[in-house]
Structure formats: structure tokens, C-alpha cells
Amino acid sequence: CRRFAASLVKSGFEGPLVFEWDRLWFGDLEPPEKILPGAAKSLFGWIAEAMVTRGTGSAAAASTRR
């Protein structure tokens, strides 16, 4: 997922990045309240890293964009 997020940034993609939690299909997964905050933090962090590498912004600014 990290490489995919970085490739989106490097390509100039500015659309939404969606993370799905298929709990409906896999009932034994943790509830979304436990998983999604950490997943969002990881996604924003990966995007921020890629933006800094690409030279399009600071990691701090990128990690707060929603």
C-alpha cells in the first residue's frame, strides 16, 4: 500500500484515496473504530513522505490534508 500511495503522489494524482474495511463480508474482523484511525494515519503518512520526496510540500502539511 505504501508504494501504491507513493506512486499516486508521484503521478500527480489529486483524487480521493479510499480505504475499505470489509467487515460485512468477514464478520470476524475488528470493528472499524479500532482499525480505521490507524489506517488513515498510515495512509496520510505515506502520502506525506512521497510529497516530501517529490518536493511538493512538507510532511507536516501533507499529513494534515484531508
C-alpha positions in Angstrom: 0.0 0.0 0.0 2.9 2.4 0.8 4.3 2.0 -2.8 0.9 2.5 -4.3 0.2 5.7 -2.3 3.7 7.0 -3.3 3.0 6.2 -7.0 -0.2 8.2 -6.9 1.6 11.2 -5.5 4.5 10.9 -8.0 2.0 10.7 -10.9 0.3 13.9 -9.7 -3.0 12.2 -8.8 -5.1 14.6 -6.8 -8.3 12.5 -6.4 -9.5 10.6 -3.3 -7.8 7.6 -1.9 -10.3 5.2 -0.4 -9.7 2.5 2.2 -12.4 -0.1 2.7 -12.9 -2.3 5.7 -14.9 -5.3 4.6 -16.3 -6.3 7.9 -19.7 -7.1 6.4 -18.1 -9.9 4.4 -15.6 -11.0 7.1 -17.5 -10.9 10.3 -14.5 -11.8 12.5 -12.6 -8.6 11.7 -12.1 -5.9 14.3 -14.7 -3.1 14.3 -13.8 -0.1 12.1 -13.4 2.2 15.1 -10.4 0.2 16.1 -8.8 -0.1 12.6 -9.6 2.9 10.5 -7.9 5.6 12.6 -4.6 3.8 12.4 -5.1 3.0 8.7 -5.8 6.7 8.0 -2.7 7.7 9.9 -0.6 5.3 7.8 -2.1 6.4 4.5 -1.6 10.1 5.3 1.9 9.4 6.5 2.8 7.6 3.3 1.4 10.4 1.2 3.3 12.9 3.2 6.6 11.0 2.7 6.0 10.8 -1.0 5.2 14.5 -1.2 8.4 15.4 0.5 10.4 13.1 -1.8 8.7 14.6 -4.8 9.3 18.1 -3.5 5.6 19.2 -3.4 5.3 20.1 0.3 6.3 19.4 3.8 5.4 16.2 5.6 3.6 18.1 8.3 1.4 20.0 5.9 0.7 16.9 3.8 -0.2 14.8 6.8 -3.0 17.2 7.8 -4.7 17.4 4.4 -8.0 15.6 4.2 
